[in-house]
Amino acid sequence: MARGWESKSVESQLETKEAVTESQGTQGKNQKSAEDIRREHERRGLQISRKRILNDLETATHPNHRKSLEAALAFLDKKLSELN
């Protein structure tokens, strides 16, 4: 029984090593700077927030709540345009 687990562990380790080697090979071609990664991460977060606010805006009925959501949407649009 132990031999079966060992062979599966070795196989798993070999697959992991191959995956790491492949990813390192493609990273050299598409190397992104830390700043690019940070901006992309921030852009994704803003887009998710924007989508959530749009969904909330569709269902909001109170005028003050709608006004607040519209202001938040305008802010997010401004931030997204600054990132582009």
N, C-alpha and C positions, 0 to 999 in steps of 0.2 A: 504494500500500500504506500509506503513512504517513497518508493522509487517513482511512482506515478506523480506524486505531488512535486518531487524534485524536478522531474523532467518538464512538468508544466511551468514551474517557476523559472527554469532556465529558458524555456521557450518564450515566456513572457518578457524576460529580461532582454533577450535578443531582439524581440519585436520593438521594445522600447528604445533600445540603442539604435536600431535602424530608423525609427521615426525621428529621433533626435538628430541623427546624421542628415537625414533628408531635409529637415527643417533648417538646419544650419546652412545647408547648401543653397536653399532658396532665400535665406536671410541676406546673404551676401549680395544677391541681385536686387533685392527690394529693401535695402537697409533704410529704416526710417529713423530720424533723429528723435531724441527724447521730446523735443518741443512739438514735433509733428504728432507724436503719439498722444501727448497731453492735449493738444488742440482737438484731435479726433475724438478723444474720450469726452472732452467738454462739449463738443458739438453733439455727440450722441445723447448726452444727458439733457442738453437743452431741447433737443428734438423730442425726447420722451416726455419732458415736462410740457412742451407745447401741445403734444397730442392729448395729454391728460386734461389740460386746460380747455382745449377745444371740446372734448367730450363733456366736461363739466358745464361749459357754456351752452351746449345744446339743451341741457336739462334745467339750467338755472331759470328761476321765475322771478325772484326778488330783484328789483332794479339795482339796489346797492351791491348785491352779490354779482350781478352781471357786469356792473361798472368796474368792480374790483378785478374780475376775471379778464375783462377787456384790457385793463391797464397792465396786468401780468402778461397777457399775450403780446401787447405792444413792446414791453420790455424784452421778452424772449426773442421776438423778431429782430429787435435792434441788436441784441447780443449775437444772434446768429449771423446777421449781416456783417458785424465786425469781425467775426471769425473767418468769413469767406474772403 
